[in-house]
Amino acid sequence: MVKDLSVNLCGLQLQNPVIPASGTFGFGLELAGSMDLNVLGAISLKGTTREARYGNPVPRIAEAPHGMLNSVGLQNPGIDVLVNEKVPALRKIYRQGVIANISGFSVEEYRECCAKADACEGIDLLEVNVSCPNVHGGGLAFGTSAKAAAEVTAAVKAVCKKPVFIKLSPNVTDIVEIARACEDAGADGLTLVNTFLGMRIDIVRRQPILANKMGGFSGAAIFPIALRMVYQVAHACKIPIMGCGGVASARDVIEMMMAGATAVQVGAENLRNPFACPEIIAELPAVMEQLHIDALKDIIGTV
């Protein structure tokens, strides 16, 4: 029997729910010569800010058991290059969903970048990363405060016609409170979770491995925590969720969807295996057959 992998994400019809997570797949163009990008459900593009950024000093990557730490620091060419060069180039070879991932260090920067992304014909959906430090609010990340996250959400929604998903940080006491604040402020959906704050030390050199000392911890080790947060938020909010965090197999995708995710992003696994997403998509029908699932949309939030 033919299996139905399709899902609908705020009106955006995806042929399957598998999406490379922002920061792990570049702008899609980098891998176009190695795989058929059009098998993907969508692509969440590399995080973009108003101005071009070089990022943090090296080393930026550290290994960890069942995961990795990164402190890339939002290296990107800036919003104007994204909308004028990267997305048009991608659209010449790619027909599926395109998600712009936007970061900012002030509410005004979020508003300006999202307005430009919203006006770009090749972008279908916006994903707003609120894990950035608020330069006008003492340096704490927007996503660690329900009030600040809601302020960003409202500001972005005021200038956008396309669906807006807010990507939440897990480095908080109560992720449900922040998710509800974003929903109340008008968010169309939520992506969760971003990376956990972690650290590694070189015990020979007696100093942190990362030049930035701390970085985002991702990979298979965080999957159960990310799954728990998706489940909690799905039961507290009515808007759709893109689940993310440690996903590495078709069974992980199904587990995330049963917990409440409509679509599922694959992050660190792409860095270990650049072909992870096509392999997961190819594996899904067989796993669905084993589990007596005919359509993936039928299992969303069934737990």
QUIKA-V114883 format. One record per pair of residues at least 6 apart in sequence whose C-alpha atoms are under 6 Angstrom apart, sorted by the first residue. I is the first residue (numbers start at 1). J is the second residue. Records with the same first field share a line. If there is no record, write none. Layout:
I->J / J
This chain:
3->285 / 294
4->295
5->16 / 295 / 296
6->14 / 15 / 16
7->14 / 297
14->41
15->41
16->41
17->41 / 263 / 264
18->41 / 264 / 265
19->41 / 42 / 43 / 265
20->43 / 265 / 266
21->44 / 265 / 266 / 267
22->44 / 45 / 46
23->46
24->267
26->46
27->45 / 46
38->94
42->96 / 97 / 98
43->98 / 99
44->99
45->100 / 101
47->101 / 102
48->76 / 78 / 79 / 102 / 103
49->78 / 79 / 103 / 104
50->78 / 79 / 113
51->78
52->76 / 77 / 78
53->75 / 76
54->75
55->72 / 73 / 74 / 75
56->72 / 73
58->211
59->210 / 211
60->70 / 71 / 72 / 210
61->69 / 70
62->68 / 69
66->220 / 221
67->218 / 219 / 220 / 221
68->217 / 218
69->215 / 216 / 217
70->215 / 216
71->215
83->120
98->123 / 124
99->125 / 126
100->126 / 127
101->127 / 128
102->128 / 129
103->129
104->110
105->133 / 134 / 135
106->134
107->152
111->155 / 156
115->159
118->160
125->162 / 163
126->164
127->164 / 165 / 166
128->166 / 167
129->167
130->142 / 143
131->141 / 143 / 169
132->141
133->139 / 140 / 141
134->140 / 141 / 142
142->148 / 149
143->149 / 169
144->172
146->178 / 181
150->181 / 182 / 185
153->185
154->185
163->188
164->187 / 188
165->188 / 189 / 190
166->190 / 191
167->190 / 191 / 192
168->192 / 193
169->193 / 194
170->193
176->233
189->239 / 240 / 241
190->241
191->241 / 242 / 243
192->243 / 244
193->226 / 244 / 245
195->216 / 217 / 218
196->216 / 217
197->215 / 216 / 217
198->214 / 215 / 216 / 217
199->214
200->208 / 209
201->207 / 208 / 209
202->208 / 209
219->246 / 268
220->246
222->246
223->245 / 246
226->245
231->259 / 260
234->260
241->261 / 262
242->261 / 262 / 263 / 264
243->261 / 264
244->264 / 265
247->266
248->269
249->280
250->280 / 284
257->300
258->299 / 300 / 301 / 302 / 303
259->301 / 303
260->300 / 301
270->276
